[in-house]
Amino acid sequence: MAFGQREMNQITCSDCGAQSEVPFKPAEGRPVYCRDCYSKHRTTRRE
């Protein structure tokens, strides 16, 4: 299976305001975070 280049989308982090790119189209009205802030907001999984 071959994978192509991912389309990156420019975002402004909802937390720190930094410009970043994400490999998905952000949904309107939902917060989107840069890599650093995303790791702070990630919920820990319980197994």
C-alpha positions in Angstrom: 0.0 0.0 0.0 1.5 3.4 -1.0 0.9 6.5 0.9 1.1 10.0 -0.6 2.2 13.3 0.9 -0.2 14.5 3.6 -1.9 17.8 3.1 -0.9 20.1 5.9 -3.2 22.9 7.1 -2.0 26.1 8.8 -3.5 26.8 12.3 -3.2 29.2 15.2 -2.9 27.3 18.5 -5.9 27.9 20.7 -3.7 27.8 23.7 -0.5 29.8 23.1 -1.4 31.5 19.8 1.6 30.0 17.9 1.4 29.3 14.1 1.7 25.6 13.3 0.6 23.0 10.8 -1.6 20.0 11.3 -2.3 17.0 9.0 -6.1 17.4 9.1 -8.7 20.1 8.4 -9.7 21.6 11.7 -13.4 21.6 12.5 -15.0 25.1 13.1 -15.7 25.9 16.7 -13.3 23.3 18.1 -10.0 24.2 19.6 -6.8 23.1 17.8 -3.4 23.0 19.4 0.3 23.0 18.4 2.4 20.0 19.2 3.6 21.3 22.5 0.1 22.4 23.8 -1.5 19.2 22.5 0.7 17.1 24.7 -0.5 19.2 27.7 -4.2 18.8 26.9 -4.0 15.1 25.9 -6.0 12.9 28.3 -4.2 9.9 29.7 -5.7 6.5 28.7 -6.6 4.1 31.4 -6.3 0.4 30.6 
